[in-house]
Amino acid sequence: MVGGVRNEGQVPVVVVQWRPDVGYSHGEAYDTMTKDQAVAMARRTAEEERWTWIDPPLATLRNGRWEVFSNGCGRGAVVRVVLDDRTGAVIEKGYIPR
């Protein structure tokens, strides 16, 4: 028995475990971004593009991607940046002026 599953030598069992401190672990742990780091990177992206950034930001982590919005409580002047949680790379970016 492996992990409570009967394994009779037909199919190898791969154990994938969730570790909230490091993200998904497939034999190698990796660091993930914090919410504050994601917001800081999104703000930096907005500054590089010369887009207006209005606080408060709204950041959510889904499927290994941070989606960060500026002006989370209002309408208009919204910056949207999607970041890869593991690498910090900008996947998508956009600006809605009004």
C-alpha positions as CSV (number, residue, x, y, z in Angstrom):
1,M,0.0,0.0,0.0
2,V,1.2,3.5,-0.9
3,G,-0.5,6.5,0.7
4,G,-3.5,4.4,1.5
5,V,-4.0,3.2,-2.1
6,R,-3.4,-0.4,-3.1
7,N,-0.7,-0.5,-5.7
8,E,-0.1,-3.9,-7.2
9,G,2.8,-2.9,-9.4
10,Q,0.6,-1.9,-12.4
11,V,0.7,1.9,-12.2
12,P,3.3,4.0,-10.3
13,V,1.8,6.3,-7.7
14,V,2.8,9.9,-7.7
15,V,2.2,11.9,-4.6
16,V,1.6,15.6,-5.0
17,Q,1.3,17.5,-1.8
18,W,0.3,21.1,-1.2
19,R,2.6,23.1,1.0
20,P,1.2,26.6,1.6
21,D,4.6,28.0,2.5
22,V,6.1,27.1,-0.9
23,G,3.3,26.3,-3.3
24,Y,2.8,23.1,-5.2
25,S,5.6,20.6,-4.6
26,H,6.4,18.1,-7.3
27,G,9.6,17.0,-5.7
28,E,11.0,20.5,-5.9
29,A,9.9,23.3,-3.6
30,Y,9.9,26.9,-4.9
31,D,9.2,30.2,-3.3
32,T,6.0,32.0,-4.1
33,M,5.2,35.7,-4.0
34,T,3.4,37.4,-1.2
35,K,0.5,39.6,-1.8
36,D,2.6,42.7,-0.9
37,Q,5.3,41.6,-3.4
38,A,2.6,41.1,-6.2
39,V,1.2,44.6,-5.5
40,A,4.6,46.2,-5.6
41,M,5.5,44.5,-8.9
42,A,2.1,45.6,-10.4
43,R,2.7,49.2,-9.1
44,R,6.1,49.2,-10.7
45,T,4.7,47.9,-14.0
46,A,2.1,50.8,-13.9
47,E,4.9,53.3,-13.3
48,E,6.9,52.0,-16.2
49,E,3.9,52.3,-18.5
50,R,3.1,55.8,-17.0
51,W,-0.4,54.6,-16.0
52,T,-2.2,56.2,-13.0
53,W,-2.2,54.0,-9.9
54,I,-4.9,54.7,-7.3
55,D,-5.0,52.9,-4.0
56,P,-6.4,50.6,-2.6
57,P,-5.2,47.7,-4.7
58,L,-7.0,44.4,-5.0
59,A,-4.9,41.3,-5.4
60,T,-6.0,37.7,-5.8
61,L,-4.1,34.5,-6.3
62,R,-5.6,31.8,-8.6
63,N,-4.1,28.9,-10.4
64,G,-0.5,30.1,-9.8
65,R,-1.2,33.7,-11.0
66,W,-1.6,36.9,-9.1
67,E,-4.2,39.2,-10.6
68,V,-3.7,42.8,-9.3
69,F,-6.1,45.7,-9.8
70,S,-5.5,49.3,-8.8
71,N,-8.5,51.4,-7.5
72,G,-10.1,48.2,-6.1
73,C,-13.0,50.2,-4.6
74,G,-13.8,52.6,-7.4
75,R,-14.5,52.9,-11.1
76,G,-12.1,54.1,-13.7
77,A,-8.3,54.6,-13.7
78,V,-7.9,50.8,-13.2
79,V,-4.6,49.1,-13.8
80,R,-4.7,45.3,-14.2
81,V,-1.6,43.2,-14.1
82,V,-1.4,39.4,-14.0
83,L,1.8,38.0,-12.6
84,D,3.2,34.4,-12.5
85,D,3.4,33.5,-8.8
86,R,6.6,31.5,-9.1
87,T,8.7,33.6,-11.5
88,G,7.1,37.1,-11.0
89,A,6.9,37.5,-14.8
90,V,4.2,39.8,-16.1
91,I,1.8,37.7,-18.1
92,E,-0.8,40.4,-18.9
93,K,-1.2,44.1,-18.3
94,G,-3.7,46.7,-19.2
95,Y,-5.2,50.1,-18.2
96,I,-8.8,51.4,-18.2
97,P,-8.6,55.2,-18.0
98,R,-12.3,55.8,-17.2
